[in-house]
């Protein structure tokens, strides 16, 4: 990795831009339990940034801070060079941040197409009454939004299930539909919470390919939590490592792989 004032160059020659998001001294408590303790790191334009650590390390809590579900008691979140005030999740989404969930959160009785369409809600201008009567501007708007959704469905190769109720789909395809819904929001920053969890080898290979394609073709910055270390090391440009709510490592996959604290906490030695 070659450092630059406004970013860095990866080993494969990709140029990563300046800081998009910065977490500054984040501390999050639930009663007397400290889930995150004084953690700082940044996410740069165009990179794939992994957040890893053992179960209970605070990874999902950190993702929830980024997406506005949790509000830290201490520290600051900066986005595009500005300190972000306390926001609700829908306001964060309007800023251009979308996410998937560790436990799939889809509408099981709705079709794949309708589920992905919900990702366009932040882009719709007509009100609920106009959408209900589906006439004039509302009709034209839905047609335009549907065209964008169909492109995402094609991109993720799920055309054959576009009219299938999500509840009938196998787990791996549900994960892909959830990714499609997040992409439908056209995020600047995409948060993926364990995108490979519960998948077989073939499904992991497919999802890895789609994540790389999203980053490359859409220029989408990605932050992901993942337990599969092979996936993390293959996909990520930089990795931040958490353990018991603290940051114990931050750097390239090679730097993290050779960090003794990381080896002891996560890669080789079990907790006492």
N, C-alpha and C positions, 0 to 999 in steps of 0.2 A: 504494500500500500504506500503510495506517495502522497504525503500531506500537502495541502494547498491552503492558502489563506481563506478561500471561499469554498472549500470542500476538499476532496481527495480523489486520487485515481486508484481504482481497484487493480488487482493483479491481472485481470483479464482486459484492462484498458478502458473500463467504463468510467466516465466522469460523474462523480457524485457531487451535488451542489452544496450550498450553505445550509445552516441550521434551519429546519422547519419548525421543530418543537423542542423546547428545553424544559426539563423537569428540574427544579432548583430546590434542593434540600427538603424533599417531600417526606412528611411524617403523617401517618394515618393511624388513628387509634379507634378501637371499638371497646368502649368502657375502659377496663384496665389492660386490655390486650393491645400491644403495638404490632400492627400488621406490616407497616412500612416505617423504617427508621432512618431519617436523614439521607435519603437517596437522591443523587443528582446524575443525570445523563441527558444526552440529546439525540434527536433523530434528524437526519439530514435528507435534503431533497433527493428523491430518486433511489434511495438505498433500501435494502431489506435488512431490518434491524430485529434481531431475535432477543427475547427475554426468557432466560432459562433458570432452572433451579429445582430443588426437590419439592415434593408436595408440601404445602404449607409455607412456602418461602415468601409468599406475598405477590406472586406474579399476576394473578387475576385481579387482585386488589389494585395493583398499579395500572392495569389496563382499564379498570373501572374509573380510576382517577382521570386518566387521559380522556375517556369518553363521557365524563361528567356524571356518572352514576354515583361516585363517591366524591366527597369534598374533603381534602386534607386539612388537618388542624394546623399544620405548619407547612411552610414552603410555598412556592409559586409555580404556576404553569404558564409558559410563554409560547405563543403560537404566531409564527411569521413576524417575529420581532416585537410583539406586543404582549404585555402581561394580560392573561385571560382572567376576567372576573368570574365569580361563582356563577355557573351556568347550569341549566337543566339539560338532560341528554338531547332533547330535540333542538335546543339552541346550538349545542356542540355539533350536531348533525348538519345544521344549516351553515356552519363554518366550513364544512367539507370533510368531516370525519365520519366514516362508516365502520361497522364492525360485524363480525360473526360471533357466535357464542359457543362456549364449551359444551353446553347442553343445547341441542338444536332448538331454535325458537322460530318455528314456521307455523302457518295455519294449515293444519292437517287436512281439513275438509275442502280446502281450496285447491285449484289446479296449480301446476307449476307456473304457468303464465301469470295467473292472478297474484301468486305470491311474489313473483319478481316485480310485478307492477307496483306493489306497495313500496318498493324502493324508490319510486319516482315521486312520492308524495311531496317531498320538499321542493320539487321543481314545478308543481302544479299551481297555477294562479287562480283558477276558477274556484268558487266556493262550493260548499256541500249541496246547496239547493240547485245550483246550475248543473253540478255533476249528476244529481238525482234525476233531473228531467232529461239530461243528456241531449242537449240541443245547442246549436250555434257554436259559441266559443268553446263550451265544454266538450262537445263532440269533436271539434277540430283539435283541441288540445289532447284529448285521450288518444286520438289517432296518431298524433305526432309522438306522444310518449310511448305508445305501443311499438312504433317502429324502432325506437331506441332499445326497447326491451328485447325485441326479436333479434337484434344484432348481438346482444349479450348472450341470448340463448344459443345462437349459432356459434359464437365464440367459444362457449363452454361445452359445445357438442351435446346439448340436451334437447335438440329439436324433437326427437322421437317420443319424449315424455311431456311435451309442453302442455298438453290437455289432461294429463293424468293427475288425479288428486294426490297431493304430497303424501298422505297417509298410506298410500299403497306402495310407496317407493322403498327400495332397500336403503340401508343406512348411508352407504357411500354416495349415492345419488342425492340423498337429502342434503348432505354436506355441500355438494356442488350447487344445489339450488340455493342454499343459504349464501354461498359465495356470489351467485348471480344477483340475488336481491341486494347485497351490499354494493356490488359494482353498479347496479342500476342507479344508485345515488350519485354516481360520478365523483367519488371521493378523491380529495387530494391526499389524504392519509387513510389507509385501510388497516384496520386492526383485526387480526385473526387469532382467536382464542382456541388453541389446540386443533388446528384444521385437519390433522391426521389421526386424531384420537379414534380408536375403534376400527380403523381401516386395515384391510389386508395389504400385502406388498404391492399388488397391481394398482389398487386404488390410491395408495400413497404415491406411486410413480406418476399417476395421472394428475393428482392434486399438485404435486411438486411442479410438474410441467406447466400447469395453468397459473400457478403463483408466479413463476418466472416470466411467463408470457404477459401477465397483467402488468408486472413491473416494467417489462421491456416495451410492449406495444402501447400501453396506456400512460406510461411514465408515472405510474402510481407509486407513491412511497408506501412501504409496508412495514408494520411492526407486528411481530407474531410471537405467540407463546407456543412452545412445542417441546414434548418430552423425548421424541425420537432424535437422538444426538446425530445420527447419520444424516437425517433431513436437515437439521440445524446447520451442521458443518458444510453441507453441500449448497444450501440456499443462501445463507446469510452473508452480508458484507461485514457486519459487526455484531457482536454479541455482548449483552450485559447479563451478569450472573447474580442472582439473589439467593440468600440463605438466611432463614429466620428473620426476614424483613430487612436485612442489610445487604448492601452491594459488596460482593467479594471479588468481582472481576469485571473487566470491560475492555474490549479490544476486538481484533480480528479473530476468526475461528482458530487460527493457529496459536495466537497469543493466549486465548482462553484455554485451549486444549492443553497447553504446557504450563498453566498456572497451577501451582501446587495447592493453593487454597481451594480452587475449583475441583481439582482431582480428589482432594480429601472430602469435600462436602457433597460432591455430586457424581463424579465420574468413576470413582473407584472404591471409596471407603464409606461404609454406612455410618449414620449418626449413632452416637453412644446412647 
